[in-house]
Each structure stands twice: as structure tokens, then as C-alpha cells.
Amino acid sequence: MKRSATVLLTALAPVSWGTTYAVTTELLPADRPLFTGLMRALPAGLVLLALARVLPRGAWWGKAAVLGALNIGAFFPLLFLSAYRLPGGMAAVVGSVGPLIVVGLSAGLLGQRPTARSVVTGIVAAFGVSLVVLKAAGVLDPVGVLAAFASAASMSTGTVLTKRWGRPEGVGPLALTAWQLTAGGLLIAPLAFLVEGAPPALDGRAVGGYLYLALANTAVAYWLWFRGIGRLTATQVTFLGPLSPLTAAVVGWAALGQALTPVQMAGMAVAFGATVVGQFRPRTPTRSFIFAKRNARKDSMDVTGAALRR
């Protein structure tokens, strides 16, 4: 029951991220993706840092910078770049390979052997997402495809490293989230000003949109995400990712008047089913089974030794 509650709370993060597109297109200035990424990350990080009142120590200065770069500083610009250069939701399709990347990285960095179920479920999830968001388009931009894959690889690597490194003793997920958002925001800041220039003028709608993105969509959502990484397996967490494009499709239908075709609805069912299956942990031997296996091995060794002595 406790694990189910953790899964549900963690799932709120990608559900919240699925509202980003609607908020961005309806409330925020156009063509300012880097400034939007900056306004999502840095204010949220500073607010959480003020609440946590804990700074990194020792090696964690470097680890926080690496995780902040992977999960925020590189992920946000690459994600926006792919979204602007790829048509018809292709960025979401390429990004949906994240679970497969995590499965591979978990084998090398966490010692978790990939299972056939995890691989097949990841492929099915990506297929379901493609049915929901993919539309007919012309020639794909290779830079956009590379950016989409790099953004998925960046977030996936950050997720696995967050699981591998854990947290310093006595430090909670709130502080860990604050460190990463602040580090990521500081990395995005110079890039935003160099590429996009001075900040745009903001009206009341834009201010409200940025407040939502910084607080609910980023501060709370990433806190839930990193909290989930600490309590679930990396594979379980990343299989919640497809909920983001699914939520975006539902919000587009409910709030923006976008139609949902039967094919899209079928894709939503497939992707959601894969997300649920991805939460099932592989069976591990029970403690009594392990002890019995050890005793059997010991008895076998004893018999072999006695035979040799004869």
C-alpha cells in the first residue's frame, strides 16, 4: 500500500509536466524557450533552497552540479530545441525511449539485470505514445532528432545517477531537488541571455504562467520525482514518463478543443497499460529460498569433500 502511494505521488510529476505545452502556448511569450526554461528552474531552486536551508558539502558540490546539468541544465534546452525543430509530436516519440535507456544504464551503473518484460514494455510504451502524438510530417530534421534523443538520454542518465548516488546522510529530497534546480538554472541563464537577449516584457497572464511553471510544475513536481527515485527503482520511475505526453493530449482535448481520434485513444490505452506494467517489480528470491539454496550448496560441498577424502 505504501509503495502504491509512492507510485501515485511520483506520477503527479509527469502529469504536471504534461500541462507545460498548454500553459506555454496560451499564457507565455512566444519563441522564448530558453527564458522559459530559466524561469522554471532557477526561481524554483532558490525557493526550495530557502526552505531546505542546506548546502552541499564535499563531493556533493560536484555531484549536485552533474545532476543539475543532466536533469535540468541540459535537459530543458535540448527538449525545447527538439520541440521547435520536429513536427507533429516527434520529439515526444523520440523522448519516449527514455525507459529503454534507463533499463540499459541500470544494468551497468546499478547492477540491475534487464528483463525481457522491461524491454518489451518500453517498446510498447513508445509505440503507444507515437499513436497519440505522431502526425503526418515531411522530412525530419536530423538536429531535432538528435536533440530529442540527447534530452531523453540526459534525463535518463540523471535519473540513474540520482538512484546510484542517493543522498547525503541527513539530507532529504527537498534539498537534493533544490541543489539540482539551482545548478541547472544557473547553467541555462547565460545561454538564455546569449541566444535570446534581454528578458521579454511580461503581462499578468505571463506572470501567472511562470509562477505556475516555477512552483507547481517544477518545484513540487521535481521534488515528487526525486523523492520517488529514492523509494522506487529507476525503471519504475522512468516508466511513469509516458504520462506526460498522454496528459498533454488530454489537456489539449479538454482545454484547447483539440480532437482525439480513435487511433489516439487506442494509443493512450496502450501507453497507459505499459506504464502500469512498468510498475511491477521483478520477482526476487525470498530470504528462506536464499538460505535453503546456501545450505544445499554447503551440503553438496560437504558430500564432495567426503568423496574426495575417500
N, C-alpha and C positions, 0 to 999 in steps of 0.2 A: 504493500500500500504506500509506504514511504517512497519507494523508488518510482511508483506511478505518479505521485505528486511532483517529484523532481522532474520527471519527463514532461509533464504538463506545463510546469512553470518554465522550464527551459524552452519549450515550444513557443512560448509567448514572444521570444526574441525574434525568430524568423517571421512570425506572424506580423509583428510590429514592422519589421523591415519591409514586408510586402506592401505597406502603405506609403513607402517613400516616393514611389513614382507619382501617385495621385497628388500628394502634398507638393512635390516639386513642380509638377506641370500646372497645378491650379493656383498655387499661392506664391511661389518664389520667382525671382528674376530669371529670365531665360538665358541660356548659354553661359552659366557660371558654375559649372560642375565642381571645380576645384575650390572655389569660395564656399560652395555649399558643403563640401567635404570638411573644410576647415571649421565652418560654423557648427557642424555636427560633432566634431571630435574635441577640439580644444576647450570650448566652454564646458562641455560635459565632463571632461577630465579634470578641469580646475574645480568644478563644483564637488565632484566626488573626492578629490584630493583634500578639499577643505573639510569635508565630512569625516574622512578617514583619519586625517592628521598623522599619517605615517609615510615616511620617505623610504626609498630603497636603501639597502646597506650592502656594502661589499660588492660581491659579484652580481648582485641583483640590479645594480645600476646598468650593467651591460645587458643582462637578460631582459630587463624591462624595455630597454631600447630596441632589442631584437624583436621581441614580441609585439611592441608597439608599431614597429615598421611593417612586420608581416601582417598583422591583423587589422591595422588601421592605415598607417602611413603609405604603404604601397598598395594595399587592397582598394582603398577608396578611389585614388586617381585611375588605376587600371580598370576598375569596374565602370567608372563614368566614361573613360575613353572607349571601352568596348561598346557601351550602350549607344554612344553617339555615332560610332562608325559601322555598327552592324544593324541590319534591318530586321524587322519582324520578330523580335524576341530572341534572335540567335544568340545574343550574349547570355541570356538565361539558360539556353540549351547547353552551350559550351560550359558555362559555370556549373551546371548540374552534374558534371563529372567529379565534383568535389568528394563525394563519398568514396569513389573508387581510388582517388589519390590518397585519401586518409587510410583506406584499407592497406594500400601498398606501403605507406610511410610507417604505419603502426607495426608492420612486420619487422622493419629494420630498426626503428627507434624505440618501440615499446615491447618488442618480443612477442607480439600477438600474431599468431599464425592466421593468414587469411583463409576464410572458409568459402566453399562454393556458394553457400547461401548469400554471404555478404557481397560477393562479386555479381551474382545474378540479380540480387535485389538492387544493387547500384545501377546496373544496366537498365532494369525495368523502370526505376525511378527517373532516370534520364529520358527514357522513351516517353513516359507519361508526361513529363514537363514539356517535351518537344510537341506533343499533341496539343497542349494547352496554349503555348505561346508562339509557336513557329507559324509564320505566314509565308506566302509566296514572295520571293525576292529575286533580285538579279544576282550578279556576280558578287561573291563575298569578298570583303576587304581583308587581306591577309594580316594587316596590322591590327585590325579589330579582333580577328580570331585569336591572334597571339596574345593580345591584351586580355581577352576574356579567359583564356586558358591560364595566363600568368596570374590573374586575380584569383582564380579558383585554387591554383597551386599555392599562392601566398597565404590565403586564409587557411587552407588545409594544413600547410606546414606549421602555421602559428597555432592551430588547434592541437596538433600532435605534440609540439614542443611545450605548450602550456600544460598538457597532461603529463609529459615526461618530467618537467622541472617542478611541477606542483607549486607550492607557495612556501615562502619562508615561515619558520615556526612563529606562531603568534600573529600572523598576518592573514586577514580574511579576504574573501573575493572582492570586497568593495575597494580595498586599497590596490589590489592587483589590477582591477579594472581601471582605476584612476591613473595608475602609472602608465598603462598602455595607451589610453586615450590621450593623455597629455603628451607622451612621447610621439605618438602618431600625428597629433595636431601640430606639434612643433616642426615635424618633418614636412607636412603639407604646406605650412604657412609661406615659406619663401617661394615654393613652386607656384602657389596660387597668385602671389603678387607679381612674379616674373612673367607668368603666362597670361594672366587675365587683367593685370593692372590694379588700379585702386578699387576698393570695395564699391559696389553699386549703391544708389540711393534706395532706401527701404521704406515701404509704406506699412500700414498697420497689418495688412494681410501677410506680408513677407515676414514681419517681426513675429507674428503668431506662428507662422510655419516654421521658422528657425527655432523658436522656443520648443515647439513640439518635437522637432528632429533632435535637438540637443538633449532634452530631458527624457521624454518617454521613449523615443525611437533609438536613442544612443546610450544615455547614461543608465537608464533602467534596463533596457534590452541587453546591453553588453554585460551588465552585472549579472543578469539571469543566465546569460550564455556561459560566462566564465565560471559561475557557480555550478552550472550543470556539468562543465568539463571536469570539475573537481570531484563530482559524485557519480558520474556515469562514465562509460567507456568512450574513447574518442570516436569510435564508429557509431555508437548510439547517438551521440550529439550531432555528428555531421549528417546523419540520415534525417534529421529534422530540417535541414536546409531547404529541401523542395517545398516546404510550406510557404516560403517567401514568394516565389512566382505564383503559386496557387492562390495565395491571399491577394496578390496584385490583380489577378484575373477576376476574383470575386468582387473586390473593391471597384474595379473598372466597370463591372456589370451593375453593381448596386448603386454606386455614387455617380458614375460618369456616363451611364446609359450605353455602355458597350455591350454588344450582343455576345452570347455564349452559344456556340454551335454544339450539336450532339457530339461531334468528334472531340471538341474541347472538354465537354463534360465527361466523356469516357476517359480522356487523358487525366483529368483531375482524379477520377476514381482510381486509375492505375497508379498514379504518383502517390496518392494518399495511402493506398494499400501498401506500397513499397515502404513508405515512411513508417507505417505501423509494424511491418515485418522487421524493419531495421532495428526496432527497439528490443527484439527478443535476443537475449544473450545466449551464446552457445553453451551447451551443457558441459559442465566441468565435473571431473570425478569427485565423489563425495569423500569426506575425510576417512570414513570407515573403509571405503574401497581402496583408498591410497594405503592405509595401514595394512589391509589384507594383502595387497599386492607386494608391499615391502616384506611382510612376513613370508609370503610364498617364495619370494626371491631368496630370502635368507635360508629357508628350509632347503631350497634347491641347491644353494651353495654348500650347505652342511652335508647333504647327501653326496654331492660331487666330491667334496673333500674326503669324506669317509671312503668312497670308492677308490680314490687315488691312493689313500694310505694302505688300502688292502693290496 
